[in-house]
Amino acid sequence: MATAGLAGIRIGTAGWRLAKGIQDRFPGPGTHLQRYAARLTAVEINSSFYRSHRRSTYERWAREAGDDFRFAVKMPRWLTHRQRLRDTDGLDTFLGEVAGLGARQGPILIQLPPSLPLEAETVERFLGAVRRRYHGALVCEPRHPSWFCETGERILRRHQVARAAVDPPVTATAGEPGGWPAPVYYRLHGSPERFRSSYSDEYLASLSEHLGTAETSCRWCIFNNTGSEAGIDNGLTLQALVRKSDDAPIYES
């Protein structure tokens, strides 16, 4: 398995499907997940956004990936896009399923629709309900400009929810981490062409420095430019850059 933490930083992609053109970079027997987890330290499960998975499925994924690997999990769109945070119907089911990951579970990602503005009372109720049920790491990716203000930051900090640093950013501040200080979570969609464009070596070198100086041992970078081979390429390149750093503490959870 890949070295745990890689100097305190977890790097992966949105999903672990290995396209034919990159399978030779993940040699060996086993499932796509097993081969992926032998080279990278984390993955973001996006399929949970679209459909439910049995707890036994999460348990199987945890076994396949091994002890040193972690999974971030995207919250279902039923909660974020259809109910628009106004109800928690389905939340308990989702959390019960995801618990199958056990100690290999990383942050839960709450990605919001671009059309959803900050409605303070609604958000307070929803995050309060989540926190009464779940005490692990939470990351929010708001995509409406109204979220990037003092009120939005205050609400996220109150409920210990990190705000993802996203590229391309919807505002000037959206490209930097915000909210609760841990985890630091970069979510990179590809720019200028979303889901396909690759990031330059210069960008990845700068990102490695930002991750290395973040004031928390819980640091993630997920590449969502997986419509091409760019996501895997960028993840492996960033991982190689991070391995050169000897300054950051080892990731412990």
Buried (B, 14 or more C-beta within 10 A) or exposed (E): EBEBBBBBBBBBBBBBEBEEEBEEEBEEEEBBBBBBBBBBBBBBBBEBBEEEBEBEBBBBBBEBBBEBBBBBBBBBBBBBBEBBBEBBEBBEEBBEBBBBBEEBBBBBBBBBEEEBEBBEEBBBBBBEBBBEEBEEBBBBBBBBBEBBEEEBBEBBBBBBBBBBBBBEBBBEBBBBBBBBBBBBBBBBBBBEEEBBBBBEEEBBEEBBEBBBEBEBBBBBBBBBBBBBBBBBBBBBBBBEBBEEBEEBEEBEE
